[in-house]
Amino acid sequence: MPTKIRLQRHGKKRYAYYHVVVADARAPRDGKFIEKLGTYNPNDNPATIDINFDRSLHWVKEGAQPTDTVRALLSYKGVMHKDHLDRGVVKGALTQDQADKKFDAWMTEKAAKVEGKKDGLAKAADADAKARLAAETEIKNKKASALLAKQSELAAAAEADAAEKAAAETPAEEAAPEATTEEAAAPEVKEEAPVAEATKEEAPAAEAKEEDKPDEEAK
């Protein structure tokens, strides 16, 4: 029976994860399978790959054909490299100890690369978070400055309006006392005028009396 190692889809729409299964090549993608070898979740960064190394290597040695995606996953976990070294041991190209040492060195290097990638992603995420925070702070400061400037303009406009109203009311208040003063002075002038005229009239009368005095003496 021809067998394949392939992915079986699970999860929700736009958030799919997969089971790595060994199934009959003629079976439907999500149909019956022979054995589940692990899971693959591409939604994480980096993607989460959990595979049974020994059982995957067993099925590869048995001739199960992985799909392109599964082959990449198995290569990432070292299954395909281990199968390659074991084939070299069978052919006599190297001993089992040499193969094991090479595989251990490869796994150590791979783990270092994975950790380096995780650290790089963490630093990038931290830098991105700081950049977003700085951008948000700048936007808030700009909004605060704009609001403060607007409030200052409104306050200045209110002060100017109050000054204009005060200036418009002040001349009217000053004009009223002047008019009152003129009205109060007018009667005094009218009352003094007859007195002056009367004085002028009395003066000739007095002169007439003085002129009559010589006549009286003559008599």
C-alpha positions in Angstrom: 0.0 0.0 0.0 1.5 3.3 -1.0 1.7 5.7 2.0 2.2 9.4 2.3 3.1 11.7 5.1 1.0 14.8 4.7 -0.9 17.5 6.5 -4.5 17.2 7.7 -6.3 20.5 8.2 -7.9 21.5 11.5 -9.0 24.7 13.2 -11.1 27.7 12.2 -11.4 29.7 9.1 -8.3 32.0 8.7 -6.8 30.2 11.7 -5.9 26.8 10.5 -3.4 24.4 12.1 -2.5 20.9 10.8 -1.8 17.4 12.0 1.1 15.6 10.4 -0.3 12.1 9.6 0.7 9.0 7.7 -2.2 8.0 5.4 -3.0 5.9 2.4 -2.1 7.9 -0.7 -5.6 7.2 -2.1 -7.4 8.5 1.0 -9.0 12.0 1.1 -7.0 14.7 2.7 -9.1 14.9 5.9 -10.1 11.3 5.8 -8.9 8.2 7.6 -5.2 8.0 8.4 -2.8 5.4 9.7 -0.9 7.2 12.3 -0.5 10.8 13.6 3.1 11.9 13.8 2.7 15.5 15.2 1.2 18.9 14.7 2.1 22.1 12.8 0.8 25.6 13.6 1.9 28.3 11.1 0.0 31.0 13.0 2.9 31.4 15.5 6.1 33.3 14.8 8.2 31.2 14.4 5.8 28.4 13.5 5.3 25.7 16.1 6.4 22.3 14.9 5.9 19.3 17.2 6.8 16.0 15.5 7.6 12.5 16.9 11.2 12.2 15.6 11.6 8.4 15.9 8.2 7.5 14.3 8.7 10.0 11.5 12.2 8.6 10.8 10.7 5.1 10.9 8.1 5.9 8.2 10.6 7.7 6.1 12.8 4.6 6.2 9.7 2.5 5.3 9.3 4.4 2.1 6.5 6.8 3.0 6.6 9.8 0.7 6.2 13.2 2.4 4.5 16.1 0.6 6.7 19.1 -0.1 5.5 21.0 3.0 6.0 18.0 5.2 9.4 17.4 3.7 10.4 20.9 4.7 9.1 20.3 8.2 11.0 17.0 8.5 14.1 18.7 7.3 13.7 21.5 9.8 13.5 18.9 12.6 16.4 16.9 11.3 14.5 13.8 10.3 15.7 13.9 6.7 19.3 14.6 7.7 19.3 11.7 10.0 17.9 9.4 7.3 20.7 10.7 5.0 23.4 9.9 7.5 22.0 6.4 8.3 22.0 5.7 4.5 25.7 6.6 4.6 26.3 4.2 7.4 24.6 1.4 5.5 26.7 2.1 2.5 29.9 2.1 4.6 30.7 5.8 3.9 31.0 6.5 7.6 30.7 4.7 11.0 27.7 5.0 13.3 29.7 7.1 15.8 30.7 9.5 13.0 27.2 9.8 11.9 26.0 10.4 15.4 28.6 13.1 16.0 27.7 14.8 12.7 24.0 14.7 13.6 24.6 16.1 17.1 26.7 19.0 15.6 24.0 19.7 13.1 21.3 19.8 15.8 23.4 22.1 18.0 23.9 24.5 15.1 20.2 24.3 14.2 19.2 25.0 17.8 21.6 28.0 17.9 20.0 29.3 14.6 16.5 28.9 16.0 17.4 30.7 19.2 19.0 33.5 17.2 15.9 33.9 15.1 13.7 34.0 18.2 16.0 36.6 19.8 15.9 38.6 16.6 12.1 38.5 16.5 11.9 39.4 20.1 14.2 42.4 19.6 12.3 43.5 16.5 9.0 43.2 18.4 10.4 45.3 21.2 11.8 47.9 18.9 8.4 48.0 17.0 6.6 48.4 20.3 8.9 51.3 21.3 8.5 53.0 17.9 4.7 52.7 18.2 4.8 54.1 21.7 7.0 57.0 20.6 4.7 57.7 17.7 1.6 57.7 19.9 3.3 60.0 22.4 4.2 62.4 19.6 0.7 62.4 18.4 -0.6 63.1 21.9 1.8 65.9 22.4 0.8 67.5 19.1 -2.9 67.2 20.0 -2.2 68.7 23.4 -0.2 71.6 21.9 -2.9 72.3 19.3 -5.6 72.2 22.1 -3.5 74.6 24.2 -3.0 77.0 21.3 -6.7 76.9 20.5 -7.6 77.7 24.1 -5.1 80.6 24.1 -6.7 82.0 20.9 -10.1 81.7 22.4 -9.0 83.4 25.6 -7.3 86.2 23.6 -10.4 86.7 21.5 -12.6 86.9 24.7 -10.3 89.5 26.2 -10.3 91.5 23.0 -14.1 91.4 22.9 -14.4 92.5 26.5 -12.0 95.4 25.9 -14.0 96.5 22.9 -17.2 96.4 24.9 -15.6 98.4 27.7 -14.2 101.0 25.3 -17.7 101.4 23.7 -19.4 101.9 27.1 -16.8 104.4 28.5 -17.5 107.5 26.2 -21.2 107.3 26.8 -20.7 107.4 30.6 -18.3 110.3 30.3 -20.6 112.3 28.1 -23.5 112.2 30.5 -21.9 114.2 33.4 -20.7 116.9 30.9 -24.2 117.4 29.7 -25.5 117.6 33.3 -22.8 120.2 34.1 -23.9 122.4 31.2 -27.5 122.1 32.2 -26.7 123.0 35.8 -24.7 126.1 34.7 -27.3 127.4 32.3 -29.8 128.5 35.0 -27.2 130.4 36.9 -26.4 132.5 33.8 -30.1 133.3 33.2 -30.5 134.3 36.9 -27.5 136.6 36.9 -28.5 138.4 33.7 -31.6 140.3 35.2 -29.6 141.2 38.2 -27.0 142.9 36.0 -29.6 144.7 34.1 -31.3 145.9 37.2 -28.0 147.3 38.4 -27.6 149.2 35.2 -31.1 150.6 35.6 -30.5 151.7 39.2 -27.3 153.4 38.3 -29.0 156.2 36.2 -31.6 156.7 38.8 -28.9 157.4 41.3 -27.2 159.8 39.0 -30.5 161.6 38.5 -30.9 162.0 42.2 -27.4 163.5 42.4 -28.2 165.9 39.5 -31.4 167.1 41.4 -29.4 168.0 44.5 -27.9 171.3 43.0 -31.3 172.5 42.1 -32.5 171.9 45.6 -29.5 173.9 46.9 -30.3 176.7 44.6 -33.7 177.0 45.9 
